[in-house]
Amino acid sequence: MPRSKENVKGLGAKYGSTLRKRYSRVYGGLKAARQCPSCSSMRLARVASGIWRCKSCGYTVAGGAYDLAQAKAK
């Protein structure tokens, strides 16, 4: 059985494939490079749940817990 290239460090087979896929999608989004709305540098990072700060200029913005843009309500 080939191993997937998803980033699922710490999750064993007991958690199931659906949960591992969801985890890898959220974790990948957390670590993605983001552009600062103030200085346009690509150094915006998540500080805490819903708080994003630019490492270059110090600009702080509130957003979603796992993504800067809030998820659209269905």
N, CA, C and O atoms as CSV, one atom per row, in Angstrom:
chain,resi,resn,atom,element,x,y,z
A,1,MET,N,N,0.835,-1.170,0.000
A,1,MET,CA,C,0.000,0.000,0.000
A,1,MET,C,C,0.885,1.240,0.000
A,1,MET,O,O,1.699,1.404,0.908
A,2,PRO,N,N,0.748,2.122,-0.997
A,2,PRO,CA,C,1.601,3.314,-1.053
A,2,PRO,C,C,1.203,4.325,0.013
A,2,PRO,O,O,0.024,4.480,0.332
A,3,ARG,N,N,2.186,4.997,0.547
A,3,ARG,CA,C,1.925,6.013,1.558
A,3,ARG,C,C,1.573,7.328,0.882
A,3,ARG,O,O,2.159,7.689,-0.138
A,4,SER,N,N,0.616,8.036,1.454
A,4,SER,CA,C,0.239,9.329,0.892
A,4,SER,C,C,1.276,10.377,1.293
A,4,SER,O,O,2.042,10.170,2.234
A,5,LYS,N,N,1.298,11.488,0.584
A,5,LYS,CA,C,2.256,12.546,0.850
A,5,LYS,C,C,1.663,13.625,1.752
A,5,LYS,O,O,2.187,14.737,1.806
A,6,GLU,N,N,0.597,13.317,2.448
A,6,GLU,CA,C,-0.039,14.270,3.335
A,6,GLU,C,C,0.805,14.428,4.599
A,6,GLU,O,O,1.502,13.503,5.016
A,7,ASN,N,N,0.730,15.590,5.187
A,7,ASN,CA,C,1.452,15.856,6.414
A,7,ASN,C,C,0.574,15.437,7.589
A,7,ASN,O,O,-0.238,16.229,8.068
A,8,VAL,N,N,0.726,14.222,8.049
A,8,VAL,CA,C,-0.112,13.704,9.120
A,8,VAL,C,C,0.753,13.189,10.260
A,8,VAL,O,O,0.497,12.119,10.812
A,9,LYS,N,N,1.759,13.944,10.601
A,9,LYS,CA,C,2.674,13.536,11.651
A,9,LYS,C,C,1.922,13.401,12.979
A,9,LYS,O,O,1.230,14.326,13.403
A,10,GLY,N,N,2.061,12.269,13.617
A,10,GLY,CA,C,1.433,12.044,14.896
A,10,GLY,C,C,0.079,11.364,14.828
A,10,GLY,O,O,-0.469,10.971,15.858
A,11,LEU,N,N,-0.470,11.220,13.625
A,11,LEU,CA,C,-1.761,10.550,13.488
A,11,LEU,C,C,-1.535,9.155,12.927
A,11,LEU,O,O,-1.008,9.001,11.825
A,12,GLY,N,N,-1.924,8.166,13.665
A,12,GLY,CA,C,-1.759,6.788,13.227
A,12,GLY,C,C,-2.959,6.319,12.417
A,12,GLY,O,O,-3.864,7.093,12.108
A,13,ALA,N,N,-2.945,5.059,12.087
A,13,ALA,CA,C,-4.011,4.485,11.286
A,13,ALA,C,C,-5.339,4.439,12.033
A,13,ALA,O,O,-6.398,4.343,11.412
A,14,LYS,N,N,-5.289,4.508,13.344
A,14,LYS,CA,C,-6.517,4.369,14.120
A,14,LYS,C,C,-7.466,5.563,13.972
A,14,LYS,O,O,-8.637,5.457,14.336
A,15,TYR,N,N,-6.991,6.686,13.451
A,15,TYR,CA,C,-7.832,7.868,13.341
A,15,TYR,C,C,-8.667,7.897,12.073
A,15,TYR,O,O,-9.617,8.676,11.999
A,16,GLY,N,N,-8.361,7.103,11.096
A,16,GLY,CA,C,-9.161,7.041,9.880
A,16,GLY,C,C,-8.681,8.007,8.820
A,16,GLY,O,O,-8.075,9.035,9.122
A,17,SER,N,N,-8.959,7.663,7.569
A,17,SER,CA,C,-8.455,8.449,6.452
A,17,SER,C,C,-9.133,9.805,6.336
A,17,SER,O,O,-8.481,10.780,5.960
A,18,THR,N,N,-10.423,9.897,6.647
A,18,THR,CA,C,-11.128,11.169,6.527
A,18,THR,C,C,-10.558,12.202,7.488
A,18,THR,O,O,-10.347,13.354,7.110
A,19,LEU,N,N,-10.310,11.802,8.707
A,19,LEU,CA,C,-9.752,12.727,9.687
A,19,LEU,C,C,-8.325,13.132,9.329
A,19,LEU,O,O,-7.949,14.291,9.502
A,20,ARG,N,N,-7.538,12.196,8.835
A,20,ARG,CA,C,-6.168,12.523,8.431
A,20,ARG,C,C,-6.162,13.502,7.264
A,20,ARG,O,O,-5.333,14.413,7.236
A,21,LYS,N,N,-7.057,13.339,6.309
A,21,LYS,CA,C,-7.140,14.266,5.171
A,21,LYS,C,C,-7.568,15.657,5.627
A,21,LYS,O,O,-7.031,16.659,5.156
A,22,ARG,N,N,-8.524,15.719,6.534
A,22,ARG,CA,C,-8.981,17.000,7.047
A,22,ARG,C,C,-7.866,17.698,7.815
A,22,ARG,O,O,-7.674,18.906,7.672
A,23,TYR,N,N,-7.133,16.950,8.624
A,23,TYR,CA,C,-6.021,17.492,9.395
A,23,TYR,C,C,-4.933,18.045,8.472
A,23,TYR,O,O,-4.405,19.131,8.712
A,24,SER,N,N,-4.603,17.308,7.433
A,24,SER,CA,C,-3.543,17.760,6.532
A,24,SER,C,C,-3.959,19.010,5.773
A,24,SER,O,O,-3.117,19.861,5.488
A,25,ARG,N,N,-5.238,19.140,5.438
A,25,ARG,CA,C,-5.721,20.327,4.732
A,25,ARG,C,C,-5.641,21.554,5.646
A,25,ARG,O,O,-5.209,22.620,5.207
A,26,VAL,N,N,-6.050,21.418,6.905
A,26,VAL,CA,C,-6.011,22.537,7.849
A,26,VAL,C,C,-4.571,22.901,8.182
A,26,VAL,O,O,-4.221,24.081,8.184
A,27,TYR,N,N,-3.731,21.910,8.462
A,27,TYR,CA,C,-2.339,22.166,8.826
A,27,TYR,C,C,-1.563,22.795,7.674
A,27,TYR,O,O,-0.722,23.669,7.888
A,28,GLY,N,N,-1.847,22.350,6.461
A,28,GLY,CA,C,-1.198,22.948,5.297
A,28,GLY,C,C,-1.570,24.405,5.133
A,28,GLY,O,O,-0.735,25.223,4.746
A,29,GLY,N,N,-2.813,24.736,5.424
A,29,GLY,CA,C,-3.260,26.118,5.349
A,29,GLY,C,C,-2.636,27.000,6.417
A,29,GLY,O,O,-2.384,28.181,6.180
A,30,LEU,N,N,-2.387,26.441,7.580
A,30,LEU,CA,C,-1.760,27.209,8.656
A,30,LEU,C,C,-0.335,27.609,8.297
A,30,LEU,O,O,0.108,28.709,8.628
A,31,LYS,N,N,0.375,26.726,7.627
A,31,LYS,CA,C,1.780,26.960,7.336
A,31,LYS,C,C,2.019,27.647,5.991
A,31,LYS,O,O,3.168,27.900,5.629
A,32,ALA,N,N,0.962,27.950,5.250
A,32,ALA,CA,C,1.115,28.583,3.942
A,32,ALA,C,C,1.584,30.032,4.100
A,32,ALA,O,O,1.269,30.690,5.091
A,33,ALA,N,N,2.326,30.510,3.131
A,33,ALA,CA,C,2.787,31.896,3.137
A,33,ALA,C,C,1.612,32.812,2.806
A,33,ALA,O,O,0.847,32.541,1.880
A,34,ARG,N,N,1.474,33.894,3.563
A,34,ARG,CA,C,0.376,34.830,3.358
A,34,ARG,C,C,0.922,36.243,3.211
A,34,ARG,O,O,1.964,36.591,3.768
A,35,GLN,N,N,0.192,37.046,2.447
A,35,GLN,CA,C,0.620,38.409,2.185
A,35,GLN,C,C,0.009,39.362,3.207
A,35,GLN,O,O,-1.187,39.295,3.489
A,36,CYS,N,N,0.822,40.235,3.752
A,36,CYS,CA,C,0.372,41.227,4.714
A,36,CYS,C,C,-0.456,42.297,3.993
A,36,CYS,O,O,-0.020,42.810,2.962
A,37,PRO,N,N,-1.639,42.644,4.514
A,37,PRO,CA,C,-2.436,43.680,3.879
A,37,PRO,C,C,-1.830,45.073,4.018
A,37,PRO,O,O,-2.181,45.973,3.254
A,38,SER,N,N,-0.946,45.263,4.960
A,38,SER,CA,C,-0.355,46.574,5.201
A,38,SER,C,C,0.897,46.827,4.360
A,38,SER,O,O,0.981,47.823,3.642
A,39,CYS,N,N,1.869,45.914,4.457
A,39,CYS,CA,C,3.154,46.156,3.784
A,39,CYS,C,C,3.382,45.244,2.581
A,39,CYS,O,O,4.402,45.379,1.905
A,40,SER,N,N,2.483,44.338,2.299
A,40,SER,CA,C,2.538,43.423,1.147
A,40,SER,C,C,3.681,42.415,1.204
A,40,SER,O,O,3.988,41.781,0.194
A,41,SER,N,N,4.313,42.256,2.355
A,41,SER,CA,C,5.344,41.227,2.466
A,41,SER,C,C,4.655,39.880,2.695
A,41,SER,O,O,3.495,39.832,3.104
A,42,MET,N,N,5.360,38.810,2.436
A,42,MET,CA,C,4.810,37.468,2.582
A,42,MET,C,C,5.172,36.880,3.946
A,42,MET,O,O,5.525,35.703,4.035
A,43,ARG,N,N,5.091,37.673,4.995
A,43,ARG,CA,C,5.515,37.230,6.324
A,43,ARG,C,C,4.388,37.271,7.349
A,43,ARG,O,O,4.649,37.420,8.542
A,44,LEU,N,N,3.152,37.142,6.911
A,44,LEU,CA,C,2.010,37.117,7.822
A,44,LEU,C,C,1.875,35.713,8.391
A,44,LEU,O,O,1.827,34.743,7.634
A,45,ALA,N,N,1.814,35.591,9.702
A,45,ALA,CA,C,1.762,34.284,10.354
A,45,ALA,C,C,0.727,34.308,11.468
A,45,ALA,O,O,0.387,35.367,11.995
A,46,ARG,N,N,0.235,33.138,11.816
A,46,ARG,CA,C,-0.755,33.001,12.879
A,46,ARG,C,C,-0.059,33.035,14.230
A,46,ARG,O,O,0.888,32.287,14.471
A,47,VAL,N,N,-0.536,33.910,15.111
A,47,VAL,CA,C,0.017,34.035,16.450
A,47,VAL,C,C,-0.783,33.176,17.412
A,47,VAL,O,O,-0.209,32.431,18.207
A,48,ALA,N,N,-2.089,33.273,17.347
A,48,ALA,CA,C,-3.001,32.503,18.182
A,48,ALA,C,C,-4.263,32.253,17.360
A,48,ALA,O,O,-4.347,32.674,16.206
A,49,SER,N,N,-5.214,31.589,17.935
A,49,SER,CA,C,-6.451,31.281,17.227
A,49,SER,C,C,-7.163,32.566,16.825
A,49,SER,O,O,-7.680,33.288,17.679
A,50,GLY,N,N,-7.191,32.850,15.540
A,50,GLY,CA,C,-7.875,34.031,15.025
A,50,GLY,C,C,-7.050,35.294,15.005
A,50,GLY,O,O,-7.562,36.340,14.605
A,51,ILE,N,N,-5.792,35.249,15.419
A,51,ILE,CA,C,-4.935,36.435,15.436
A,51,ILE,C,C,-3.750,36.199,14.511
A,51,ILE,O,O,-3.016,35.223,14.664
A,52,TRP,N,N,-3.572,37.095,13.558
A,52,TRP,CA,C,-2.515,36.989,12.552
A,52,TRP,C,C,-1.647,38.241,12.629
A,52,TRP,O,O,-2.172,39.352,12.708
A,53,ARG,N,N,-0.319,38.074,12.606
A,53,ARG,CA,C,0.602,39.194,12.736
A,53,ARG,C,C,1.694,39.102,11.679
A,53,ARG,O,O,2.201,38.025,11.365
A,54,CYS,N,N,2.039,40.271,11.142
A,54,CYS,CA,C,3.124,40.366,10.161
A,54,CYS,C,C,4.451,40.414,10.907
A,54,CYS,O,O,4.617,41.205,11.836
A,55,LYS,N,N,5.382,39.582,10.510
A,55,LYS,CA,C,6.691,39.547,11.149
A,55,LYS,C,C,7.569,40.707,10.689
A,55,LYS,O,O,8.564,41.036,11.334
A,56,SER,N,N,7.196,41.321,9.577
A,56,SER,CA,C,7.988,42.398,9.025
A,56,SER,C,C,7.621,43.763,9.624
A,56,SER,O,O,8.490,44.487,10.109
A,57,CYS,N,N,6.322,44.107,9.584
A,57,CYS,CA,C,5.917,45.433,10.035
A,57,CYS,C,C,5.177,45.429,11.363
A,57,CYS,O,O,4.959,46.493,11.941
A,58,GLY,N,N,4.783,44.256,11.865
A,58,GLY,CA,C,4.100,44.175,13.143
A,58,GLY,C,C,2.599,44.389,13.065
A,58,GLY,O,O,1.935,44.433,14.101
A,59,TYR,N,N,2.051,44.523,11.879
A,59,TYR,CA,C,0.613,44.713,11.692
A,59,TYR,C,C,-0.142,43.487,12.195
A,59,TYR,O,O,0.226,42.357,11.872
A,60,THR,N,N,-1.201,43.701,12.987
A,60,THR,CA,C,-1.985,42.613,13.543
A,60,THR,C,C,-3.401,42.712,13.006
A,60,THR,O,O,-3.985,43.795,12.948
A,61,VAL,N,N,-3.946,41.566,12.614
A,61,VAL,CA,C,-5.294,41.519,12.059
A,61,VAL,C,C,-6.012,40.295,12.632
A,61,VAL,O,O,-5.389,39.268,12.904
A,62,ALA,N,N,-7.329,40.417,12.809
A,62,ALA,CA,C,-8.135,39.294,13.270
A,62,ALA,C,C,-8.750,38.612,12.068
A,62,ALA,O,O,-9.147,39.266,11.103
A,63,GLY,N,N,-8.826,37.298,12.132
A,63,GLY,CA,C,-9.399,36.528,11.036
A,63,GLY,C,C,-9.962,35.233,11.563
A,63,GLY,O,O,-10.344,35.137,12.729
A,64,GLY,N,N,-10.012,34.252,10.713
A,64,GLY,CA,C,-10.511,32.950,11.116
A,64,GLY,C,C,-9.498,32.207,11.966
A,64,GLY,O,O,-8.331,32.592,12.036
A,65,ALA,N,N,-9.947,31.150,12.605
A,65,ALA,CA,C,-9.068,30.393,13.497
A,65,ALA,C,C,-7.972,29.663,12.728
A,65,ALA,O,O,-6.831,29.613,13.189
A,66,TYR,N,N,-8.290,29.102,11.579
A,66,TYR,CA,C,-7.317,28.308,10.830
A,66,TYR,C,C,-6.936,28.938,9.498
A,66,TYR,O,O,-6.015,28.467,8.831
A,67,ASP,N,N,-7.627,29.987,9.110
A,67,ASP,CA,C,-7.341,30.667,7.856
A,67,ASP,C,C,-7.605,32.153,8.070
A,67,ASP,O,O,-8.456,32.522,8.878
A,68,LEU,N,N,-6.896,32.988,7.365
A,68,LEU,CA,C,-7.071,34.426,7.544
A,68,LEU,C,C,-8.476,34.850,7.143
A,68,LEU,O,O,-9.098,35.662,7.829
A,69,ALA,N,N,-8.979,34.312,6.047
A,69,ALA,CA,C,-10.341,34.619,5.602
A,69,ALA,C,C,-11.295,33.663,6.300
A,69,ALA,O,O,-11.051,32.458,6.346
A,70,GLN,N,N,-12.366,34.193,6.834
A,70,GLN,CA,C,-13.361,33.359,7.499
A,70,GLN,C,C,-14.010,32.418,6.500
A,70,GLN,O,O,-14.189,32.773,5.334
A,71,ALA,N,N,-14.357,31.240,6.941
A,71,ALA,CA,C,-15.035,30.289,6.074
A,71,ALA,C,C,-16.434,30.804,5.777
A,71,ALA,O,O,-17.090,31.375,6.648
A,72,LYS,N,N,-16.890,30.600,4.541
A,72,LYS,CA,C,-18.218,31.048,4.160
A,72,LYS,C,C,-19.276,30.145,4.773
A,72,LYS,O,O,-19.155,28.921,4.732
A,73,ALA,N,N,-20.297,30.741,5.333
A,73,ALA,CA,C,-21.393,29.968,5.923
A,73,ALA,C,C,-22.258,29.426,4.804
A,73,ALA,O,O,-22.549,30.123,3.833
A,74,LYS,N,N,-22.666,28.172,4.950
A,74,LYS,CA,C,-23.505,27.559,3.916
A,74,LYS,C,C,-24.953,27.645,4.287
A,74,LYS,O,O,-25.811,27.180,3.536
